[in-house]
Amino acid sequence: MGEKMAWIKAHHAFKSRWDRTDNDMCRNSMSFFLHKTIRSDFFSSYLFLLEGLPLVKLFTLTSEIINGEMQFYARAKRFYEDVPATEEGMMGDFLELNSIDVEASCGFLRKFVGGPGKADTEYALDCGCGIGRVTRYVLLPSFSSVDVVDMMDNFLFEALSYIGKDAQKVKDYFCFPLQQFTPPIKKYDVIWIQWVTGHLTDKDLMLFLIRCKSSLKDDGVIIIKDNVGRQGCVLDQNDSSVIREINILRNIIAKTNLEIICAEKQLDIPEQFVPIWMLALK
């Protein structure tokens, strides 16, 4: 009890000091917003580490880092307007990784579909689908029907011809950015999210995963496959995306009440590339 009271006293002392800093130094400062963000982050960390409250600390992307949420998303859209609607464009000119990526994805998917207690193979959703590369090589060989969603209408238009003979199995083409997309309730056996989580802020990724959870059928599974940083959270100014380390991604997922049932690092990626992880969530 005495130790607990000491923590509470320390908490109030810190709070009083921060309030005086707000009033005396930062109220008219250009950095006031950043100061408030740091203060909030500080107290979340303090309460979690010292008072043991069941909090999950999110590594917030402040406007000072991404230069504003609207700009973060607008820059990404401008980047993809210049990306060709080809396999090379989807792979960032690293087409040699396509077969490696597809083989690993198919192997990972097989662990969670077709069989007792596993997801059915009736319907899948491809999020951030581009021209439908994952749909064509990974999802359509296993599922009777697939829906696709991407923010770029020219990518979706190209998907009609790129997917080829199985294009009739693609039922709905949704043209939305994921932060604005709500998938239909209890429709999908598998929701596949590849190389697109970095284009969402922490909060929008968390909210999108919560919406995806509501879109799963019984025994359904969400699969995330993405670049994962070796340390921290790094902004890529080129395509306006972030690369998170695995623990940051785990913390965001923990906020959604989804459980990570399997996590694998892809082992056959050349060392010069950012590590790629595959996560299965229920």
Accessible surface in RSA format (square Angstrom, percent):
REM  Atomic radii and reference values for relative SASA: ProtOr
REM  Chains: A
REM  Algorithm: Lee & Richards
REM  Probe-radius: 1.40
REM  Slices: 20
REM RES _ NUM      All-atoms   Total-Side   Main-Chain    Non-polar    All polar
REM                ABS   REL    ABS   REL    ABS   REL    ABS   REL    ABS   REL
RES MET A   1   183.44  95.0 136.52  90.4  46.91 111.7 126.22 107.3  57.22  75.8
RES GLY A   2    55.98  69.0   0.00   N/A  55.98  69.0  39.80 109.2  16.18  36.2
RES GLU A   3   120.35  69.1 108.47  82.1  11.88  28.3  41.70  80.6  78.65  64.2
RES LYS A   4    77.64  37.9  75.78  46.5   1.86   4.4  59.23  53.3  18.41  19.6
RES MET A   5    85.94  44.5  85.94  56.9   0.00   0.0  67.96  57.8  17.98  23.8
RES ALA A   6    54.54  50.1  45.24  69.8   9.29  21.1  49.40  69.6   5.14  13.6
RES TRP A   7    75.91  30.5  75.85  36.7   0.05   0.1  62.03  33.1  13.87  22.5
RES ILE A   8    58.23  33.1  57.92  43.1   0.31   0.7  58.23  41.9   0.00   0.0
RES LYS A   9   140.14  68.4 132.73  81.4   7.40  17.6  79.58  71.6  60.56  64.5
RES ALA A  10    37.02  34.0  29.04  44.8   7.98  18.2  36.43  51.3   0.59   1.6
RES HIS A  11    37.81  20.7  37.81  26.3   0.00   0.0  19.35  19.9  18.46  21.5
RES HIS A  12   106.17  58.0 102.08  71.0   4.09  10.5  72.92  75.2  33.25  38.7
RES ALA A  13    64.62  59.4  49.07  75.7  15.56  35.4  58.67  82.6   5.96  15.8
RES PHE A  14    78.30  39.2  77.46  48.0   0.84   2.2  78.21  47.4   0.09   0.3
RES LYS A  15    96.47  47.1  96.46  59.2   0.01   0.0  61.42  55.3  35.05  37.3
RES SER A  16    49.96  42.2  43.42  57.9   6.54  15.1  30.60  65.2  19.36  27.1
RES ARG A  17   158.63  66.6 158.21  80.7   0.41   1.0  36.19  49.5 122.43  74.2
RES TRP A  18    50.24  20.2  49.76  24.1   0.48   1.1  44.15  23.5   6.09   9.9
RES ASP A  19    47.74  33.4  46.94  46.7   0.80   1.9  21.00  49.4  26.74  26.7
RES ARG A  20   135.65  57.0 134.22  68.4   1.43   3.4  61.70  84.3  73.95  44.8
RES THR A  21    34.25  24.4  31.10  31.5   3.15   7.5  17.52  23.5  16.72  25.3
RES ASP A  22     5.20   3.6   5.20   5.2   0.00   0.0   1.79   4.2   3.41   3.4
RES ASN A  23    96.75  66.7  73.72  71.2  23.03  55.5  20.99  50.5  75.76  73.2
RES ASP A  24   113.68  79.6  75.65  75.3  38.03  89.9  28.28  66.6  85.40  85.2
RES MET A  25   144.28  74.7 113.13  74.9  31.15  74.2  93.45  79.4  50.84  67.4
RES CYS A  26    15.88  12.0  15.88  17.7   0.00   0.0   0.00   0.0  15.88  17.1
RES ARG A  27   119.13  50.0 104.60  53.3  14.52  34.6  51.72  70.7  67.40  40.8
RES ASN A  28   149.06 102.8 113.23 109.4  35.83  86.3  40.59  97.7 108.47 104.8
RES SER A  29    42.43  35.9  23.22  31.0  19.20  44.2  19.23  40.9  23.20  32.5
RES MET A  30   193.20 100.1 164.08 108.6  29.12  69.3 132.02 112.2  61.18  81.1
RES SER A  31    55.05  46.5  51.76  69.1   3.29   7.6  36.08  76.8  18.97  26.6
RES PHE A  32    46.59  23.3  46.59  28.9   0.00   0.0  46.59  28.2   0.00   0.0
RES PHE A  33   118.29  59.2 113.88  70.5   4.41  11.5 116.10  70.4   2.19   6.3
RES LEU A  34    50.90  28.3  50.65  36.2   0.25   0.6  50.65  35.6   0.25   0.7
RES HIS A  35    24.18  13.2  21.13  14.7   3.05   7.8   9.95  10.3  14.23  16.6
RES LYS A  36    73.86  36.0  70.15  43.0   3.71   8.8  43.89  39.5  29.96  31.9
RES THR A  37    27.17  19.3  21.08  21.4   6.09  14.5  21.07  28.3   6.10   9.2
RES ILE A  38    90.46  51.5  88.51  65.9   1.95   4.7  90.15  64.9   0.31   0.8
RES ARG A  39    50.36  21.1  50.36  25.7   0.00   0.0   1.72   2.4  48.64  29.5
RES SER A  40    69.54  58.8  61.50  82.1   8.05  18.5  33.19  70.7  36.35  50.9
RES ASP A  41    52.75  37.0  48.58  48.4   4.17   9.9  14.41  33.9  38.34  38.2
RES PHE A  42    70.29  35.2  63.38  39.3   6.91  18.0  69.75  42.3   0.54   1.5
RES PHE A  43    28.74  14.4  28.74  17.8   0.00   0.0  28.74  17.4   0.00   0.0
RES SER A  44    39.66  33.5  37.42  49.9   2.24   5.2  10.17  21.6  29.50  41.3
RES SER A  45    27.53  23.3  26.38  35.2   1.15   2.6  21.90  46.6   5.63   7.9
RES TYR A  46    14.09   6.6   8.40   4.8   5.68  14.8  13.88  10.4   0.20   0.2
RES LEU A  47    37.56  20.9  37.56  26.9   0.00   0.0  37.56  26.4   0.00   0.0
RES PHE A  48    93.95  47.0  87.49  54.2   6.46  16.8  87.49  53.0   6.46  18.5
RES LEU A  49   133.45  74.3 104.22  74.6  29.23  73.5 106.33  74.7  27.12  73.0
RES LEU A  50    72.91  40.6  70.86  50.7   2.05   5.1  71.40  50.1   1.51   4.1
RES GLU A  51    27.93  16.0  16.10  12.2  11.82  28.2   0.08   0.2  27.85  22.7
RES GLY A  52    58.92  72.7   0.00   N/A  58.92  72.7  30.79  84.5  28.13  63.0
RES LEU A  53    68.99  38.4  67.48  48.3   1.51   3.8  67.59  47.5   1.40   3.8
RES PRO A  54   131.04  95.5  97.27  88.7  33.78 122.8 110.51  91.2  20.53 127.6
RES LEU A  55    63.91  35.6  60.81  43.5   3.10   7.8  61.44  43.1   2.48   6.7
RES VAL A  56    48.77  32.1  39.05  35.4   9.72  23.4  41.76  36.3   7.01  19.0
RES LYS A  57    49.83  24.3  42.78  26.2   7.05  16.8  37.44  33.7  12.38  13.2
RES LEU A  58    36.86  20.5  29.01  20.8   7.85  19.7  29.27  20.6   7.60  20.4
RES PHE A  59    80.78  40.4  75.99  47.1   4.79  12.5  79.74  48.3   1.04   3.0
RES THR A  60    79.22  56.3  65.07  66.0  14.15  33.7  44.99  60.4  34.24  51.8
RES LEU A  61    18.36  10.2   4.84   3.5  13.53  34.0   4.84   3.4  13.53  36.4
RES THR A  62    15.32  10.9  10.82  11.0   4.50  10.7  14.80  19.9   0.52   0.8
RES SER A  63    45.68  38.6  35.90  47.9   9.78  22.5  27.78  59.2  17.90  25.1
RES GLU A  64   102.44  58.8  70.69  53.5  31.75  75.6  14.91  28.8  87.54  71.5
RES ILE A  65    89.22  50.8  74.80  55.7  14.41  34.7  79.69  57.4   9.53  25.9
RES ILE A  66     3.13   1.8   3.13   2.3   0.00   0.0   3.13   2.3   0.00   0.0
RES ASN A  67    99.56  68.7  94.47  91.3   5.10  12.3  20.74  49.9  78.83  76.2
RES GLY A  68    14.97  18.5   0.00   N/A  14.97  18.5  14.64  40.2   0.33   0.7
RES GLU A  69    92.58  53.1  85.67  64.8   6.91  16.5  20.78  40.2  71.80  58.6
RES MET A  70   158.27  82.0 150.14  99.4   8.13  19.4 113.30  96.3  44.97  59.6
RES GLN A  71    91.00  50.9  89.32  65.3   1.68   4.0  31.18  66.4  59.81  45.4
RES PHE A  72     0.08   0.0   0.00   0.0   0.08   0.2   0.00   0.0   0.08   0.2
RES TYR A  73    33.56  15.7  29.62  16.9   3.94  10.2  30.11  22.6   3.44   4.2
RES ALA A  74    42.26  38.9  34.00  52.5   8.26  18.8  41.26  58.1   0.99   2.6
RES ARG A  75    49.65  20.8  45.13  23.0   4.52  10.8  38.81  53.0  10.84   6.6
RES ALA A  76     3.60   3.3   3.60   5.6   0.00   0.0   3.60   5.1   0.00   0.0
RES LYS A  77    88.34  43.1  88.34  54.2   0.00   0.0  34.56  31.1  53.78  57.3
RES ARG A  78   134.98  56.7 131.60  67.1   3.38   8.0  63.60  86.9  71.38  43.3
RES PHE A  79    59.15  29.6  50.03  31.0   9.12  23.7  58.11  35.2   1.04   3.0
RES TYR A  80    47.20  22.0  47.20  26.9   0.00   0.0  27.88  21.0  19.32  23.8
RES GLU A  81   105.72  60.7  78.20  59.2  27.52  65.5  27.48  53.2  78.24  63.9
RES ASP A  82   126.89  88.9  97.51  97.1  29.38  69.5  34.57  81.4  92.32  92.1
RES VAL A  83    19.73  13.0  15.02  13.6   4.71  11.3  16.32  14.2   3.41   9.2
RES PRO A  84    76.55  55.8  65.21  59.4  11.34  41.2  76.53  63.2   0.02   0.1
RES ALA A  85    24.13  22.2  13.46  20.8  10.68  24.3  13.46  19.0  10.68  28.3
RES THR A  86    57.26  40.7  53.41  54.1   3.86   9.2  55.44  74.5   1.83   2.8
RES GLU A  87    31.63  18.2  27.68  20.9   3.95   9.4   9.96  19.3  21.67  17.7
RES GLU A  88    76.71  44.0  76.71  58.0   0.00   0.0  32.80  63.4  43.91  35.9
RES GLY A  89    11.92  14.7   0.00   N/A  11.92  14.7   3.49   9.6   8.42  18.9
RES MET A  90    41.41  21.4  16.79  11.1  24.62  58.6  12.44  10.6  28.97  38.4
RES MET A  91    11.77   6.1   1.78   1.2  10.00  23.8   4.88   4.1   6.90   9.1
RES GLY A  92    45.20  55.7   0.00   N/A  45.20  55.7  35.55  97.6   9.65  21.6
RES ASP A  93   115.37  80.8  93.14  92.7  22.23  52.6  28.67  67.5  86.71  86.5
RES PHE A  94    92.56  46.3  92.56  57.3   0.00   0.0  92.56  56.1   0.00   0.0
RES LEU A  95    66.12  36.8  60.59  43.3   5.53  13.9  60.60  42.6   5.52  14.8
RES GLU A  96   113.50  65.2  90.77  68.7  22.73  54.1  68.24 132.0  45.26  37.0
RES LEU A  97    12.80   7.1  12.80   9.2   0.00   0.0  12.80   9.0   0.00   0.0
RES ASN A  98    19.63  13.5  19.63  19.0   0.00   0.0   3.13   7.5  16.50  15.9
RES SER A  99    77.96  65.9  69.79  93.1   8.16  18.8  51.43 109.5  26.53  37.2
RES ILE A 100    48.08  27.4  46.43  34.6   1.65   4.0  48.06  34.6   0.03   0.1
RES ASP A 101     1.48   1.0   1.48   1.5   0.00   0.0   1.30   3.1   0.18   0.2
RES VAL A 102    23.34  15.4  23.34  21.1   0.00   0.0  23.34  20.3   0.00   0.0
RES GLU A 103   130.94  75.2 122.16  92.4   8.78  20.9  46.83  90.6  84.10  68.7
RES ALA A 104    21.83  20.1   8.33  12.8  13.50  30.7  19.32  27.2   2.51   6.7
RES SER A 105     0.10   0.1   0.10   0.1   0.00   0.0   0.00   0.0   0.10   0.1
RES CYS A 106    27.91  21.1  26.91  30.0   1.00   2.3  11.03  27.9  16.88  18.2
RES GLY A 107    23.14  28.5   0.00   N/A  23.14  28.5  18.43  50.6   4.71  10.5
RES PHE A 108     3.22   1.6   0.41   0.3   2.82   7.3   1.39   0.8   1.83   5.2
RES LEU A 109     2.12   1.2   2.12   1.5   0.00   0.0   2.12   1.5   0.00   0.0
RES ARG A 110   156.03  65.5 146.35  74.6   9.68  23.0  66.59  91.0  89.44  54.2
RES LYS A 111    95.93  46.8  80.43  49.3  15.50  36.9  66.90  60.2  29.03  30.9
RES PHE A 112    23.13  11.6  19.37  12.0   3.77   9.8  21.92  13.3   1.22   3.5
RES VAL A 113    14.88   9.8   8.36   7.6   6.52  15.7   8.36   7.3   6.52  17.7
RES GLY A 114    48.81  60.2   0.00   N/A  48.81  60.2  28.78  79.0  20.04  44.9
RES GLY A 115    38.66  47.7   0.00   N/A  38.66  47.7  21.45  58.9  17.21  38.5
RES PRO A 116   141.11 102.8 110.87 101.1  30.24 109.9 124.18 102.5  16.94 105.3
RES GLY A 117    56.49  69.7   0.00   N/A  56.49  69.7  31.66  86.9  24.84  55.6
RES LYS A 118    83.49  40.7  72.72  44.6  10.77  25.6  39.50  35.6  44.00  46.9
RES ALA A 119     0.70   0.6   0.00   0.0   0.70   1.6   0.17   0.2   0.52   1.4
RES ASP A 120    81.63  57.2  73.98  73.6   7.64  18.1  24.47  57.6  57.16  57.0
RES THR A 121    44.29  31.5  43.09  43.7   1.21   2.9  14.19  19.1  30.11  45.5
RES GLU A 122    86.51  49.7  84.11  63.6   2.39   5.7  25.66  49.6  60.85  49.7
RES TYR A 123    30.52  14.2  30.52  17.4   0.00   0.0  26.12  19.6   4.40   5.4
RES ALA A 124     0.00   0.0   0.00   0.0   0.00   0.0   0.00   0.0   0.00   0.0
RES LEU A 125     0.00   0.0   0.00   0.0   0.00   0.0   0.00   0.0   0.00   0.0
RES ASP A 126     2.06   1.4   2.06   2.0   0.00   0.0   0.00   0.0   2.06   2.1
RES CYS A 127     0.53   0.4   0.00   0.0   0.53   1.2   0.00   0.0   0.53   0.6
RES GLY A 128    23.96  29.5   0.00   N/A  23.96  29.5   5.26  14.4  18.70  41.9
RES CYS A 129     9.14   6.9   0.09   0.1   9.05  21.3   1.96   5.0   7.18   7.7
RES GLY A 130     5.29   6.5   0.00   N/A   5.29   6.5   5.29  14.5   0.00   0.0
RES ILE A 131     0.27   0.2   0.27   0.2   0.00   0.0   0.27   0.2   0.00   0.0
RES GLY A 132     0.05   0.1   0.00   N/A   0.05   0.1   0.05   0.1   0.00   0.0
RES ARG A 133     9.42   4.0   9.42   4.8   0.00   0.0   3.21   4.4   6.21   3.8
RES VAL A 134    10.91   7.2  10.47   9.5   0.44   1.0  10.53   9.2   0.37   1.0
RES THR A 135     0.00   0.0   0.00   0.0   0.00   0.0   0.00   0.0   0.00   0.0
RES ARG A 136    90.06  37.8  81.22  41.4   8.84  21.0   9.06  12.4  81.00  49.1
RES TYR A 137    67.04  31.3  58.59  33.3   8.44  22.0  44.81  33.7  22.22  27.4
RES VAL A 138     1.46   1.0   0.27   0.2   1.19   2.9   0.27   0.2   1.19   3.2
RES LEU A 139     0.00   0.0   0.00   0.0   0.00   0.0   0.00   0.0   0.00   0.0
RES LEU A 140     3.26   1.8   1.77   1.3   1.48   3.7   1.77   1.2   1.48   4.0
RES PRO A 141    96.91  70.6  52.08  47.5  44.83 163.0  63.32  52.3  33.59 208.8
RES SER A 142    43.20  36.5  23.68  31.6  19.52  45.0  11.42  24.3  31.78  44.5
RES PHE A 143     2.58   1.3   0.00   0.0   2.58   6.7   1.82   1.1   0.75   2.2
RES SER A 144    70.06  59.2  56.49  75.4  13.57  31.3  29.93  63.7  40.13  56.2
RES SER A 145    15.06  12.7  15.06  20.1   0.00   0.0   0.14   0.3  14.92  20.9
RES VAL A 146     0.00   0.0   0.00   0.0   0.00   0.0   0.00   0.0   0.00   0.0
RES ASP A 147     0.00   0.0   0.00   0.0   0.00   0.0   0.00   0.0   0.00   0.0
RES VAL A 148     0.15   0.1   0.15   0.1   0.00   0.0   0.15   0.1   0.00   0.0
RES VAL A 149     0.00   0.0   0.00   0.0   0.00   0.0   0.00   0.0   0.00   0.0
RES ASP A 150    14.05   9.8  12.61  12.5   1.44   3.4   1.94   4.6  12.11  12.1
RES MET A 151    43.08  22.3  33.91  22.4   9.17  21.8  20.10  17.1  22.99  30.5
RES MET A 152     9.27   4.8   8.82   5.8   0.45   1.1   9.27   7.9   0.00   0.0
RES ASP A 153    99.24  69.5  94.30  93.9   4.94  11.7  29.00  68.3  70.23  70.0
RES ASN A 154    63.53  43.8  55.87  54.0   7.66  18.5  40.72  98.0  22.81  22.1
RES PHE A 155     4.26   2.1   4.26   2.6   0.00   0.0   4.26   2.6   0.00   0.0
RES LEU A 156    12.46   6.9  11.33   8.1   1.14   2.9  11.62   8.2   0.84   2.3
RES PHE A 157   153.85  77.0 146.67  90.8   7.17  18.7 150.54  91.3   3.31   9.5
RES GLU A 158    61.42  35.3  60.24  45.6   1.18   2.8   4.84   9.4  56.58  46.2
RES ALA A 159     0.16   0.1   0.16   0.2   0.00   0.0   0.16   0.2   0.00   0.0
RES LEU A 160    93.29  52.0  82.18  58.8  11.11  27.9  82.42  57.9  10.87  29.3
RES SER A 161    80.67  68.2  56.79  75.8  23.88  55.0  55.46 118.1  25.21  35.3
RES TYR A 162    30.38  14.2  18.31  10.4  12.07  31.4  26.56  20.0   3.82   4.7
RES ILE A 163     7.26   4.1   0.00   0.0   7.26  17.5   0.00   0.0   7.26  19.7
RES GLY A 164    36.69  45.2   0.00   N/A  36.69  45.2  29.17  80.1   7.52  16.8
RES LYS A 165   176.96  86.3 148.74  91.3  28.22  67.2 129.28 116.4  47.68  50.8
RES ASP A 166    38.04  26.6  38.04  37.9   0.00   0.0   1.96   4.6  36.08  36.0
RES ALA A 167    22.02  20.2  17.66  27.3   4.36   9.9  17.86  25.1   4.16  11.0
RES GLN A 168   121.34  67.8 101.70  74.3  19.64  46.8  71.04 151.2  50.29  38.1
RES LYS A 169    50.91  24.8  50.83  31.2   0.08   0.2  26.81  24.1  24.09  25.7
RES VAL A 170     9.49   6.2   0.00   0.0   9.49  22.9   0.00   0.0   9.49  25.7
RES LYS A 171   110.12  53.7  84.50  51.8  25.62  61.0  46.60  41.9  63.52  67.7
RES ASP A 172    55.93  39.2  53.94  53.7   2.00   4.7   6.29  14.8  49.64  49.5
RES TYR A 173    68.67  32.1  39.72  22.6  28.95  75.3  38.94  29.3  29.74  36.7
RES PHE A 174    43.05  21.5  41.24  25.5   1.81   4.7  43.05  26.1   0.00   0.0
RES CYS A 175    61.28  46.4  40.64  45.3  20.65  48.5  24.80  62.8  36.49  39.3
RES PHE A 176    90.57  45.3  89.74  55.6   0.83   2.2  90.09  54.6   0.48   1.4
RES PRO A 177    31.76  23.1  28.95  26.4   2.80  10.2  31.76  26.2   0.00   0.0
RES LEU A 178     8.44   4.7   5.29   3.8   3.15   7.9   5.29   3.7   3.15   8.5
RES GLN A 179    41.54  23.2  23.03  16.8  18.51  44.1   9.99  21.3  31.54  23.9
RES GLN A 180   124.71  69.7  96.42  70.5  28.29  67.4  35.20  74.9  89.51  67.9
RES PHE A 181     6.62   3.3   5.90   3.7   0.72   1.9   6.62   4.0   0.00   0.0
RES THR A 182    88.03  62.6  67.78  68.7  20.25  48.3  47.92  64.4  40.11  60.6
RES PRO A 183     1.12   0.8   0.00   0.0   1.12   4.1   0.00   0.0   1.12   7.0
RES PRO A 184    48.42  35.3  37.00  33.7  11.43  41.5  48.39  39.9   0.04   0.2
RES ILE A 185   119.09  67.8  98.87  73.7  20.22  48.7  98.87  71.2  20.22  54.9
RES LYS A 186   126.89  61.9 112.19  68.8  14.70  35.0  86.64  78.0  40.25  42.9
RES LYS A 187    49.51  24.2  42.37  26.0   7.14  17.0  33.54  30.2  15.97  17.0
RES TYR A 188     0.00   0.0   0.00   0.0   0.00   0.0   0.00   0.0   0.00   0.0
RES ASP A 189     1.43   1.0   1.43   1.4   0.00   0.0   0.00   0.0   1.43   1.4
RES VAL A 190     0.00   0.0   0.00   0.0   0.00   0.0   0.00   0.0   0.00   0.0
RES ILE A 191     0.00   0.0   0.00   0.0   0.00   0.0   0.00   0.0   0.00   0.0
RES TRP A 192     0.00   0.0   0.00   0.0   0.00   0.0   0.00   0.0   0.00   0.0
RES ILE A 193     0.11   0.1   0.11   0.1   0.00   0.0   0.11   0.1   0.00   0.0
RES GLN A 194     9.49   5.3   4.58   3.3   4.91  11.7   4.55   9.7   4.95   3.8
RES TRP A 195    67.02  26.9  49.03  23.7  17.99  42.2  51.34  27.4  15.68  25.4
RES VAL A 196    21.08  13.9  20.49  18.6   0.58   1.4  21.03  18.3   0.05   0.1
RES THR A 197     5.29   3.8   5.29   5.4   0.00   0.0   0.00   0.0   5.29   8.0
RES GLY A 198     9.35  11.5   0.00   N/A   9.35  11.5   8.43  23.1   0.92   2.1
RES HIS A 199    21.98  12.0  20.50  14.3   1.48   3.8  17.40  17.9   4.58   5.3
RES LEU A 200     2.47   1.4   2.47   1.8   0.00   0.0   2.47   1.7   0.00   0.0
RES THR A 201    10.16   7.2  10.16  10.3   0.00   0.0   9.32  12.5   0.84   1.3
RES ASP A 202     5.15   3.6   4.71   4.7   0.45   1.1   4.38  10.3   0.77   0.8
RES LYS A 203   132.34  64.6 130.84  80.3   1.50   3.6  73.39  66.1  58.96  62.8
RES ASP A 204    21.48  15.0  20.46  20.4   1.02   2.4   1.16   2.7  20.33  20.3
RES LEU A 205     0.05   0.0   0.05   0.0   0.00   0.0   0.05   0.0   0.00   0.0
RES MET A 206    31.31  16.2  31.31  20.7   0.00   0.0  28.26  24.0   3.05   4.0
RES LEU A 207    64.67  36.0  64.12  45.9   0.56   1.4  64.15  45.1   0.52   1.4
RES PHE A 208     0.03   0.0   0.03   0.0   0.00   0.0   0.03   0.0   0.00   0.0
RES LEU A 209     0.00   0.0   0.00   0.0   0.00   0.0   0.00   0.0   0.00   0.0
RES ILE A 210    67.59  38.5  67.14  50.0   0.44   1.1  67.14  48.4   0.44   1.2
RES ARG A 211    55.05  23.1  50.08  25.5   4.97  11.8  35.35  48.3  19.70  11.9
RES CYS A 212     0.00   0.0   0.00   0.0   0.00   0.0   0.00   0.0   0.00   0.0
RES LYS A 213    83.77  40.9  75.32  46.2   8.45  20.1  50.80  45.7  32.97  35.1
RES SER A 214    54.29  45.9  42.32  56.5  11.96  27.6  22.15  47.2  32.13  45.0
RES SER A 215     0.00   0.0   0.00   0.0   0.00   0.0   0.00   0.0   0.00   0.0
RES LEU A 216    14.93   8.3  11.11   7.9   3.82   9.6  11.11   7.8   3.82  10.3
RES LYS A 217    52.77  25.7  46.42  28.5   6.36  15.1  38.06  34.3  14.71  15.7
RES ASP A 218   120.09  84.1 101.34 100.9  18.75  44.3  39.00  91.8  81.09  80.9
RES ASP A 219    73.00  51.1  59.45  59.2  13.55  32.0   5.66  13.3  67.34  67.2
RES GLY A 220     4.63   5.7   0.00   N/A   4.63   5.7   0.16   0.5   4.46  10.0
RES VAL A 221     0.08   0.1   0.08   0.1   0.00   0.0   0.08   0.1   0.00   0.0
RES ILE A 222     0.00   0.0   0.00   0.0   0.00   0.0   0.00   0.0   0.00   0.0
RES ILE A 223     0.00   0.0   0.00   0.0   0.00   0.0   0.00   0.0   0.00   0.0
RES ILE A 224     1.04   0.6   1.04   0.8   0.00   0.0   1.04   0.8   0.00   0.0
RES LYS A 225     0.00   0.0   0.00   0.0   0.00   0.0   0.00   0.0   0.00   0.0
RES ASP A 226    10.68   7.5  10.68  10.6   0.00   0.0   1.85   4.3   8.83   8.8
RES ASN A 227    53.89  37.2  46.01  44.5   7.88  19.0   1.77   4.3  52.13  50.4
RES VAL A 228     3.25   2.1   3.02   2.7   0.23   0.6   3.02   2.6   0.23   0.6
RES GLY A 229    14.13  17.4   0.00   N/A  14.13  17.4   8.19  22.5   5.93  13.3
RES ARG A 230   158.00  66.3 119.18  60.8  38.82  92.4  74.68 102.1  83.32  50.5
RES GLN A 231   151.36  84.6 137.39 100.4  13.97  33.3  40.36  85.9 111.00  84.2
RES GLY A 232    25.05  30.9   0.00   N/A  25.05  30.9  24.79  68.0   0.27   0.6
RES CYS A 233    46.71  35.3  14.15  15.8  32.57  76.5  12.27  31.1  34.45  37.1
RES VAL A 234    87.79  57.8  84.84  76.8   2.95   7.1  87.62  76.1   0.17   0.5
RES LEU A 235    34.35  19.1  13.50   9.7  20.85  52.4  13.50   9.5  20.85  56.1
RES ASP A 236    53.29  37.3  47.29  47.1   6.00  14.2  13.25  31.2  40.04  39.9
RES GLN A 237   130.45  72.9 113.50  82.9  16.95  40.4  55.52 118.2  74.93  56.8
RES ASN A 238   113.01  77.9  89.29  86.3  23.72  57.1  29.65  71.4  83.36  80.6
RES ASP A 239    24.60  17.2  24.60  24.5   0.00   0.0   1.13   2.7  23.47  23.4
RES SER A 240     0.98   0.8   0.47   0.6   0.51   1.2   0.72   1.5   0.26   0.4
RES SER A 241    11.31   9.6  11.31  15.1   0.00   0.0   4.27   9.1   7.04   9.9
RES VAL A 242     6.43   4.2   0.67   0.6   5.76  13.9   0.67   0.6   5.76  15.6
RES ILE A 243    35.72  20.3  34.68  25.8   1.04   2.5  35.55  25.6   0.17   0.5
RES ARG A 244     8.63   3.6   5.76   2.9   2.87   6.8   4.35   5.9   4.28   2.6
RES GLU A 245    35.97  20.6  35.97  27.2   0.00   0.0   4.52   8.7  31.45  25.7
RES ILE A 246    31.02  17.7  30.98  23.1   0.04   0.1  30.98  22.3   0.04   0.1
RES ASN A 247    84.95  58.6  84.67  81.8   0.28   0.7  19.08  45.9  65.87  63.7
RES ILE A 248     3.09   1.8   3.09   2.3   0.00   0.0   3.09   2.2   0.00   0.0
RES LEU A 249     5.98   3.3   5.98   4.3   0.00   0.0   5.98   4.2   0.00   0.0
RES ARG A 250    90.31  37.9  86.94  44.3   3.37   8.0  28.77  39.3  61.55  37.3
RES ASN A 251    45.80  31.6  45.70  44.2   0.10   0.2   0.45   1.1  45.35  43.8
RES ILE A 252     0.29   0.2   0.29   0.2   0.00   0.0   0.29   0.2   0.00   0.0
RES ILE A 253     1.13   0.6   1.13   0.8   0.00   0.0   1.13   0.8   0.00   0.0
RES ALA A 254    52.95  48.7  31.37  48.4  21.58  49.1  38.21  53.8  14.73  39.0
RES LYS A 255    87.31  42.6  68.27  41.9  19.04  45.3  25.80  23.2  61.50  65.5
RES THR A 256     4.43   3.2   0.00   0.0   4.43  10.6   0.47   0.6   3.96   6.0
RES ASN A 257   123.47  85.1  98.26  95.0  25.21  60.7  21.31  51.3 102.16  98.7
RES LEU A 258    11.40   6.3   0.22   0.2  11.18  28.1   0.90   0.6  10.50  28.3
RES GLU A 259   115.24  66.2 110.16  83.3   5.08  12.1  40.99  79.3  74.25  60.6
RES ILE A 260    41.49  23.6  18.39  13.7  23.11  55.7  18.39  13.2  23.11  62.7
RES ILE A 261    68.54  39.0  34.05  25.4  34.49  83.1  39.61  28.5  28.93  78.5
RES CYS A 262    30.62  23.2  22.08  24.6   8.54  20.1  12.35  31.3  18.26  19.7
RES ALA A 263    33.33  30.6   7.00  10.8  26.33  59.9   7.00   9.9  26.33  69.7
RES GLU A 264    54.75  31.4  50.95  38.5   3.80   9.1  25.75  49.8  29.00  23.7
RES LYS A 265    96.68  47.2  84.37  51.8  12.31  29.3  32.93  29.6  63.75  67.9
RES GLN A 266     9.61   5.4   2.55   1.9   7.07  16.8   5.28  11.2   4.33   3.3
RES LEU A 267   159.63  88.9 126.62  90.6  33.02  83.0 129.72  91.1  29.92  80.5
RES ASP A 268    80.00  56.0  60.12  59.8  19.88  47.0  47.16 111.0  32.84  32.7
RES ILE A 269    23.26  13.2   5.89   4.4  17.36  41.8   6.21   4.5  17.05  46.3
RES PRO A 270    48.14  35.1  34.60  31.5  13.54  49.2  46.71  38.6   1.43   8.9
RES GLU A 271   144.81  83.1 131.01  99.1  13.80  32.8  68.28 132.1  76.53  62.5
RES GLN A 272   147.08  82.2 104.12  76.1  42.95 102.3  61.13 130.1  85.94  65.2
RES PHE A 273    37.50  18.8  32.37  20.0   5.13  13.4  35.08  21.3   2.42   6.9
RES VAL A 274    50.54  33.3  45.60  41.3   4.94  11.9  45.64  39.7   4.90  13.3
RES PRO A 275    13.31   9.7   8.10   7.4   5.21  18.9  13.31  11.0   0.00   0.0
RES ILE A 276     6.43   3.7   6.35   4.7   0.09   0.2   6.35   4.6   0.09   0.2
RES TRP A 277    52.51  21.1  51.36  24.9   1.15   2.7  45.48  24.2   7.03  11.4
RES MET A 278     6.46   3.3   6.46   4.3   0.00   0.0   6.46   5.5   0.00   0.0
RES LEU A 279     0.75   0.4   0.75   0.5   0.00   0.0   0.75   0.5   0.00   0.0
RES ALA A 280     0.00   0.0   0.00   0.0   0.00   0.0   0.00   0.0   0.00   0.0
RES LEU A 281     0.00   0.0   0.00   0.0   0.00   0.0   0.00   0.0   0.00   0.0
RES LYS A 282    76.63  37.4  57.15  35.1  19.48  46.4  51.87  46.7  24.76  26.4
END  Absolute sums over single chains surface
CHAIN  1 A    14383.9      11871.1       2512.9       8334.3       6049.7
END  Absolute sums over all chains
TOTAL         14383.9      11871.1       2512.9       8334.3       6049.7
